[in-house]
Amino acid sequence: MSRPKKSLGQNFLHDANIARKIVDSMHLQRDNRVVEIGPGKGALTGFLLEKLSHLTAIELDDELALQLRATFSEKLTLILGDVLKVDLKTLAKQLGGKVRIAGNIPYNITSPILFWVIDARESVRDCTLMMQHEVAQRLTAKPRTKDYGILSVFAQYYAAPKLLFSVSPKSFTPVPEVTSAIVYLNFSGGGPQQPQALNDSIFRAVVRGTFGKRRKTLRNGLRGLGVPAQELKNISLSLNRRPEELTVTEFVSLADELTRHNVNISFHSTRQKHDA
C-alpha cells in the first residue's frame, strides 16, 4: 500500500462516516458530471460511484492511480497529473457541460486550486471541498473581522460559499495538526447575487492591491497601484477606510469608478499571487 507522501501534502481520509456525509451533502443525481480532485485511496470515490453512472478523477500520485484503476476500473476515468495543469474548461466540454467538483484537496495548494476553479467558473456548477478550517473561515468571513481578506471577497464575489461542517484531525492518516472543514461553493447563482464588475482584471487588482496594504487606508493602497492622486479625488467612496471595512459590493463599485475614469492599474501577477 502507498504511504502518505509529505511532499504532496497527503492526509488520507479514513473515516467512512465522514466520507458518506460529504457525498450525501452533494445531493447527487445519477447523470451528474463530477470531477474529484485528489482521490487518494478512494475514500470519497467509492461513495461517489454509488451515486453516479461515471466519475472523473484527477490524481498526481502514480502509485495511488494504479490502485484506483484496479479498484474502480469500470466507471472511473482517471487523469494522472497535476490538477492545476488540467484545463477545466476543456474537460467540462469533453464531459458534456458544467461539472461538479469534489475532493479532499492538499492544504498547501488550497488557494491555487480555488483560483483554478474560479478562472473556469463558467464551466462549474458547484464545489464541495475539504480544506483547513482556518481557510474555510476566510471564505465565509464578513467585513470588519480578522478573517476577512482577499479569499473572502473573491469567494463571495464569484460564488456563494457555505461552511457545512468541521472534520476532526482523527479522521485522517497521518493525523494533521489542524482541524478541517467541508465548504460548499455554488457557482450557479444559489446565494446572494453580487453586481458584476465592469472590468474583472481591475476588480481583482484593486482587491489584491489594497489588501496587500490592509493596515493602511484605501488611499494608500490605491497609490501603491499607481493611481494618480488627482484621480483619487474623483472617487466617491471614502478612501480613508481600510480594505477590511468594505463589502464585496463596495469593492465592485470602487473598481468600476476606476474603470470609468480609465485609470491605469499597475498591478501584475493577479493570477499567480494567492491569499493562503
Helices and strands as residue ranges (DSSP letters): G 6-8, E 12-13, H 16-25, E 34-37, H 43-51, E 55-59, H 62-71, E 76-80, G 83-85, H 88-95, E 99-104, G 107-109, H 110-118, G 121-123, E 124-132, H 133-140, H 150-158, E 160-167, G 169-171, E 172-173, E 180-186, H 200-211, H 218-224, H 229-232, G 243-245, H 248-260
